[in-house]
Amino acid sequence: MLDLVNGVKVPIDKYNGNKVLGKKYKSCAVVGNSGILLQSEYGELIDSHEAVIRLNNAKTGKNFDHNVGSKTSISFVNSNILHLCARREGCFCHPYGTNVPIIMYLCQPAHFLDYLVCNSSHKPPLIITDPRFDVLCARIVKYYSLKRFVEKTEKDVREWGAAHEGANFHYSSGMQAIMLALGVCEKVSVFGFGKSALAKHHYHTNQKAELSLHDYEAEYDFYHDLVKRPQLEDTTGLRTDRSLIWENSLV
């Protein structure tokens, strides 16, 4: 996880002109996109964190400030988002302001071309996640998905693979953003993860259904384990002493 600090926090510190490089944020809020956020008014609490991480250019603004806050320190996106931005003049991809750093993971190798084009026009850092970090996230979610499948269905583990291997299965942006926060923050608070029958899938869109390639329930199991026992080296290879706090997350 130390590589996260060196590969993410240090470039951000340099851009911001900080004298001390690589010092972890004292507190971070990771803001998910779940519609359950509309059932709360945590905007002020979210903005009180030293750093706020938002996902996939989710909307903020006067219609949502009291629910999700207005502050953004890091924008975490998948490369599909940047691919859409690359079509715009100047690769504009800054709904939170032109000084907000962007962290991105590559969904498709072809999207690296978008990175090459857009990075030249971005003043703040535009950082691609380390492939080793991507592999770690994939391993963790696969472990929890397999575990949940066997426990819930009592089927052979090989039956899980038929539906979840390859392009049919991938961790969510939210899961990777939480993992990122655990590497660069001393304290992590999570908002807007989970679902409710009374809420939209995303607070800022009309989407109702979940994406089938994500095993959200398996990811929630992982989050619960992080809260209960933050050192998971025995099963996942992850070791972190950071504290994780759930706010407005129905999991």
Secondary structure per residue as TSV (DSSP state, phi and psi in degrees):
chain	resnum	aa	ss	phi	psi
A	1	M	-	360.0	-19.9
A	2	L	H	-60.7	-32.6
A	3	D	H	-62.5	-28.1
A	4	L	H	-62.9	-40.7
A	5	V	I	-65.8	-45.2
A	6	N	I	-70.0	-37.2
A	7	G	I	-86.7	-19.2
A	8	V	I	-117.2	-56.2
A	9	K	I	-69.0	-39.5
A	10	V	H	-62.2	-49.0
A	11	P	H	-59.9	-36.1
A	12	I	H	-67.2	-42.3
A	13	D	H	-62.0	-41.7
A	14	K	H	-62.6	-42.9
A	15	Y	H	-63.6	-38.8
A	16	N	H	-80.9	-4.2
A	17	G	T	75.5	23.8
A	18	N	-	-72.4	137.6
A	19	K	S	-73.1	-36.1
A	20	V	S	-96.5	122.6
A	21	L	-	-101.6	136.4
A	22	G	S	85.5	4.3
A	23	K	-	-72.7	131.3
A	24	K	-	-67.3	148.0
A	25	Y	B	-64.0	141.2
A	26	K	S	-68.4	-36.9
A	27	S	-	-148.3	141.9
A	28	C	E	-133.7	142.9
A	29	A	E	-110.9	124.5
A	30	V	E	-101.0	116.9
A	31	V	E	-103.4	111.0
A	32	G	-	-76.8	-176.2
A	33	N	-	-112.9	12.2
A	34	S	B	-63.2	145.7
A	35	G	G	-64.3	-15.4
A	36	I	G	-64.7	-16.8
A	37	L	G	-62.3	-27.2
A	38	L	G	-72.8	-9.9
A	39	Q	G	-93.9	6.9
A	40	S	-	-136.8	171.9
A	41	E	-	-131.9	69.9
A	42	Y	-	-100.3	11.7
A	43	G	H	-55.2	-47.4
A	44	E	H	-65.5	-40.1
A	45	L	H	-64.7	-42.6
A	46	I	H	-59.4	-47.3
A	47	D	H	-68.7	-15.0
A	48	S	T	-76.5	-11.9
A	49	H	S	-75.0	152.0
A	50	E	S	-61.5	-39.1
A	51	A	E	-131.8	140.8
A	52	V	E	-122.2	125.8
A	53	I	E	-108.9	125.5
A	54	R	E	-117.2	159.2
A	55	L	E	-114.1	131.9
A	56	N	T	49.7	42.1
A	57	N	T	57.0	36.1
A	58	A	-	-59.7	146.8
A	59	K	-	-71.5	143.3
A	60	T	-	-124.1	-170.4
A	61	G	S	122.6	177.6
A	62	K	T	-60.0	-26.8
A	63	N	T	-75.7	-17.3
A	64	F	T	-125.6	-6.3
A	65	D	H	-54.7	-41.7
A	66	H	H	-72.3	-17.4
A	67	N	H	-93.6	-43.4
A	68	V	H	-121.9	-1.4
A	69	G	-	80.8	179.4
A	70	S	S	-125.5	-12.8
A	71	K	-	-82.3	137.8
A	72	T	-	-138.8	123.8
A	73	S	S	-102.5	-34.9
A	74	I	E	-139.1	133.1
A	75	S	E	-102.5	118.5
A	76	F	E	-105.8	122.6
A	77	V	E	-135.0	157.0
A	78	N	E	-90.2	162.3
A	79	S	H	-69.0	-14.3
A	80	N	H	-62.6	-34.1
A	81	I	H	-66.9	-47.5
A	82	L	H	-64.5	-33.6
A	83	H	H	-60.1	-39.5
A	84	L	H	-69.1	-40.1
A	85	C	H	-64.4	-32.5
A	86	A	T	-63.0	-19.0
A	87	R	T	-78.4	-15.2
A	88	R	S	-87.3	158.8
A	89	E	G	-62.5	127.5
A	90	G	G	71.6	14.4
A	91	C	G	53.2	40.3
A	92	F	-	-64.2	121.7
A	93	C	-	-143.3	44.6
A	94	H	-	-127.3	64.9
A	95	P	T	-65.7	-18.7
A	96	Y	T	-100.8	7.5
A	97	G	-	113.8	152.6
A	98	T	T	-77.0	-4.1
A	99	N	T	-104.4	7.4
A	100	V	-	-89.9	121.6
A	101	P	-	-63.0	150.9
A	102	I	E	-119.7	128.0
A	103	I	E	-109.3	132.9
A	104	M	E	-138.3	140.1
A	105	Y	E	-110.0	146.1
A	106	L	-	-83.4	116.5
A	107	C	S	-79.2	-35.2
A	108	Q	S	-136.7	138.4
A	109	P	G	-55.4	-33.2
A	110	A	G	-62.6	-23.5
A	111	H	G	-71.3	-10.7
A	112	F	H	-63.0	-28.8
A	113	L	H	-63.8	-37.9
A	114	D	H	-62.6	-39.8
A	115	Y	H	-61.8	-45.5
A	116	L	H	-61.5	-40.0
A	117	V	H	-72.0	-46.7
A	118	C	H	-77.7	-29.9
A	119	N	H	-61.6	-31.5
A	120	S	T	-68.4	-21.9
A	121	S	T	-102.4	-1.2
A	122	H	-	-94.4	122.4
A	123	K	S	-74.8	-49.7
A	124	P	S	-74.1	165.4
A	125	P	-	-60.1	137.8
A	126	L	E	-118.4	105.1
A	127	I	E	-115.3	130.0
A	128	I	E	-88.6	135.0
A	129	T	-	-62.7	146.5
A	130	D	-	-63.6	131.4
A	131	P	H	-55.2	-31.4
A	132	R	H	-65.8	-34.9
A	133	F	H	-67.4	-41.3
A	134	D	H	-59.9	-43.6
A	135	V	H	-64.0	-40.8
A	136	L	H	-60.3	-46.4
A	137	C	H	-61.0	-42.4
A	138	A	H	-63.9	-41.5
A	139	R	H	-63.3	-42.8
A	140	I	H	-63.8	-48.6
A	141	V	H	-66.5	-38.0
A	142	K	H	-63.0	-42.5
A	143	Y	H	-59.2	-49.1
A	144	Y	H	-69.7	-32.7
A	145	S	H	-68.8	-44.3
A	146	L	H	-61.2	-45.4
A	147	K	H	-60.1	-46.2
A	148	R	H	-65.6	-41.2
A	149	F	H	-59.9	-47.9
A	150	V	H	-65.7	-42.2
A	151	E	H	-68.1	-38.4
A	152	K	H	-82.5	-35.1
A	153	T	H	-105.4	-22.5
A	154	E	-	60.2	24.2
A	155	K	-	-90.6	166.8
A	156	D	-	-65.9	141.8
A	157	V	H	-61.0	-25.1
A	158	R	H	-66.1	-24.5
A	159	E	H	-71.5	-25.5
A	160	W	H	-65.7	-42.5
A	161	G	H	-62.0	-32.4
A	162	A	H	-61.5	-30.2
A	163	A	H	-105.1	-12.5
A	164	H	H	-122.9	-3.9
A	165	E	S	-81.7	159.4
A	166	G	G	65.0	-139.8
A	167	A	G	-70.2	-10.3
A	168	N	G	-83.6	0.6
A	169	F	-	-147.2	130.6
A	170	H	-	-159.4	146.8
A	171	Y	-	-69.0	160.2
A	172	S	-	-86.6	162.0
A	173	S	H	-61.1	-38.0
A	174	G	H	-62.4	-41.1
A	175	M	H	-61.7	-44.4
A	176	Q	H	-69.5	-32.9
A	177	A	H	-66.2	-38.4
A	178	I	H	-65.0	-42.5
A	179	M	H	-60.8	-41.3
A	180	L	H	-59.7	-46.7
A	181	A	H	-61.6	-37.6
A	182	L	H	-63.5	-22.9
A	183	G	H	-87.8	-25.5
A	184	V	H	-116.8	2.8
A	185	C	B	-129.7	146.5
A	186	E	S	-77.7	-35.8
A	187	K	E	-134.9	130.9
A	188	V	E	-121.0	124.5
A	189	S	E	-111.2	137.6
A	190	V	E	-116.8	130.1
A	191	F	E	-126.7	142.4
A	192	G	S	71.8	35.2
A	193	F	-	-113.1	140.5
A	194	G	B	115.2	-177.1
A	195	K	-	-145.9	164.3
A	196	S	-	-149.4	144.8
A	197	A	T	-63.6	-19.9
A	198	L	T	-95.9	1.5
A	199	A	S	-122.0	153.6
A	200	K	-	-70.4	162.0
A	201	H	S	-64.6	-47.0
A	202	H	B	-115.7	139.3
A	203	Y	T	-68.6	-22.4
A	204	H	T	-110.2	5.4
A	205	T	S	-133.3	176.9
A	206	N	-	-98.3	10.4
A	207	Q	-	-63.9	130.9
A	208	K	-	-105.6	-36.6
A	209	A	S	-90.7	152.2
A	210	E	-	-82.4	160.3
A	211	L	-	-79.4	130.3
A	212	S	T	-70.7	-19.4
A	213	L	T	-79.7	-6.9
A	214	H	-	-105.1	135.0
A	215	D	-	-99.1	83.3
A	216	Y	H	-62.6	-38.2
A	217	E	H	-62.5	-39.1
A	218	A	H	-64.9	-39.8
A	219	E	H	-65.0	-38.6
A	220	Y	H	-63.4	-37.3
A	221	D	H	-60.4	-41.3
A	222	F	H	-62.7	-44.4
A	223	Y	H	-61.8	-41.9
A	224	H	H	-60.3	-41.7
A	225	D	H	-65.6	-35.8
A	226	L	H	-63.0	-38.8
A	227	V	H	-68.7	-42.7
A	228	K	H	-76.0	-40.8
A	229	R	-	-146.6	93.9
A	230	P	S	-66.1	-11.7
A	231	Q	E	-103.6	107.3
A	232	L	E	-114.5	29.0
A	233	E	T	-61.7	-25.6
A	234	D	T	-68.4	-27.0
A	235	T	T	-117.0	-33.9
A	236	T	T	-115.2	-14.8
A	237	G	S	87.2	-2.6
A	238	L	E	-91.3	134.4
A	239	R	E	-134.9	120.1
A	240	T	-	-147.6	141.9
A	241	D	-	-103.4	10.1
A	242	R	-	-73.4	149.8
A	243	S	E	-92.2	141.0
A	244	L	E	-121.0	127.3
A	245	I	E	-123.5	133.7
A	246	W	E	-99.9	128.1
A	247	E	E	-129.1	128.0
A	248	N	S	52.5	45.4
A	249	S	-	-130.7	110.3
A	250	L	B	-87.3	85.3
A	251	V	-	-126.3	360.0
